[in-house]
Amino acid sequence: MGKDFIKRFSYGLVVSLIFSLVSKAQGGEIEMADQMRANGKIYVVLITVLIVLVGLFLFLVFLERKISKLEK
């Protein structure tokens, strides 16, 4: 992986964490999340989001490797 890729990934991670913290700071109750938590379905949503994010990350890593091979 190139240094540029790691730098962009870390910047994106920091920005997403900042947005997450700002949205949490606004507060308020979210009825849908409470209902899903009560039914136990929130874990299905979290696992699905995690699988999608891991898949995107792996896709970017493999794409970066292919591009670096083509550049050589």
QUICORNOR-V931462 format. One record per backbone hydrogen bond with DSSP energy under -0.5 kcal/mol. NH is the residue of the N-H (numbers start at 1). CO is the residue of the C=O. E is the energy in kcal/mol with one decimal. If there is no record, write none. Layout:
NH|CO|E  NH|CO|E
//
This chain:
6|2|-1.8  7|3|-2.3  8|4|-2.5  9|5|-2.6  10|6|-2.4  11|7|-2.2  12|8|-2.4  13|9|-2.3  14|10|-2.2  15|11|-2.5  16|12|-2.4  17|13|-2.1  18|14|-2.2  19|15|-2.4  20|16|-2.1  21|17|-2.4  22|18|-2.4  23|19|-2.3  24|20|-1.9  25|21|-2.0  26|22|-1.1  27|24|-1.1  31|29|-0.6  34|30|-1.9  35|31|-2.6  36|32|-2.5  37|33|-2.2  38|34|-2.2  39|35|-1.9  40|36|-0.9  41|36|-1.5  42|36|-1.3  43|40|-0.6  45|41|-1.7  46|42|-2.5  47|43|-2.4  48|44|-2.2  49|45|-2.5  50|46|-2.4  51|47|-2.5  52|48|-2.2  53|49|-2.5  54|50|-2.5  55|51|-2.4  56|52|-2.4  57|53|-2.4  58|54|-2.6  59|55|-2.3  60|56|-2.3  61|57|-2.2  62|58|-2.6  63|59|-2.4  64|60|-2.4  65|61|-2.0  66|62|-2.2  67|63|-2.5  68|64|-2.3  69|65|-2.0  70|66|-2.2  71|67|-2.1  72|68|-1.4
//
